[in-house]
Every structure is written in structure tokens, then in C-alpha cells.
Amino acid sequence: MDKKRRCVVGGAVLAAVMLLQSCAALGDMASALANLQRLKFKIGGVRDFRLLGISLGGKARIGDLGAADALRIAQAYRSKKLPVEFVCDVLAVNPNDGTGGTTRTVSTLTGLECRLLIDDKPTVTGNIDRPIEIPGTGQEAVIPLRLSLDLLEFFGDKRYEDLVGLALAIGGRSGSPSRLALDARPTVSTPMGPITYPGRLTIVSAEFR
């Protein structure tokens, strides 16, 4: 075989190898995307809710606030400032447990870029501050999101009683995350690098999505 023919054959072999590698990479990418899309999220609860630095845990109505705390909150409302902060615990499940044709994998969540919605109104943005592993066991993993916002910035048309009532409905003694939602876009680490969810999803407390 002359030199020219050897070069042609060698080039064909190299092209075939590169094609196979590209197909394998595309297959790995498709598999990673499929695994990513099987992850499910849900708002599990709200904790450490504070209004103007005052803990609302154990309080069910405005009358449960001490006189000094009630005065501070009223003065802040008149000054057009009503800051709150809390932790929103997001639950995640990874159904890639090796059953039903799936490959058992541990997913590492590296980002959860999201916008908080209160009563369907978009407010502040947030994200996780460290990677979180979601094991492929079907068990729930807890993802804490610390959020803070000024209620008056987004609900300035509401009365004092309504705003305090809203805070108590979310973070008080009988508080519920049902008035919250997260417009989110997760990012997960893979052997090919981080992959971001192809579309946005709305995370709520009623069900895993």
C-alpha cells in the first residue's frame, strides 16, 4: 500500500473513531439530561421567619406580638420599611435508583437559581450557597434557601394589618408555605460539566414537580 493510500485509510479510521466518540458524548449528554429531568422538587416548609428581626414562631395573630414588638413593626410600616427573612426548605427526590430502566446515580445540585413568588407575585431572587447531593435512593433531600425581602417593596398597597397577617400566614404558628412558589432553574453537576435544566419549573408545596 503506497503512502497516499495509507494516509487515506488512516484518515478514514480517525474520522470513524471521532464519529463514535461524538455519538458516545451525545448519548452521555442525552442520558444526563434525562436524569436531570427526572429530578423532582417541592417546597417542604418555612422556618426561622423573622419580621423586622422579630421571630414569628409560635405567634398566630397580631395580638400575640408583645407591645414593644408591635410598636416597632407599626413604626417601621409608617417608615415604609417592613423587612422579613426566612429559610425556605425545598425538598428534592432523585428517582434514578436503578429500577425501571434507570441507572442509579447521585445528582449533585450546584445551582437553584429562582425567583420567589408570594400569592403569585414575583419578588426577590435567590440561589443555594453550596452544592447539595441528591442520592439515587428515592429519599428526600432538603435544600435550604435563605431569602430576605421588604414586604412593602412588593405589597405597598396593603394595609398594616394585612401585611402582618401575610407574614404570620407564612411564618407564624399555623404558617404554611402554600402561598409561596419558586420559579426555578436547577443546575446539576455531570461528568461532562454542569448542565442547567432545559426550561424553568414552578416549585410549589402541593406536589413534587
Buried (B, 14 or more C-beta within 10 A) or exposed (E): EEEEEEEEEEEEEEEEEEEEEEEEEEEEEEBBBEBBEBBBBBBBBBBBBBBBEBEBEEBEEBEBBEEEBBEBBBEBBEEEEBBBBBBBBBBBBBBBBEEEEBEEBEBBBBBBBBBBBBEEEEBBEBEBEEEBEBBBBEEBBEBBBEBEBBBBEBBEEBEBEEBBBBBBBBBBEEBBBEBBBBBBBBBBBBEEEEBEBEEEBEBBBEEBE
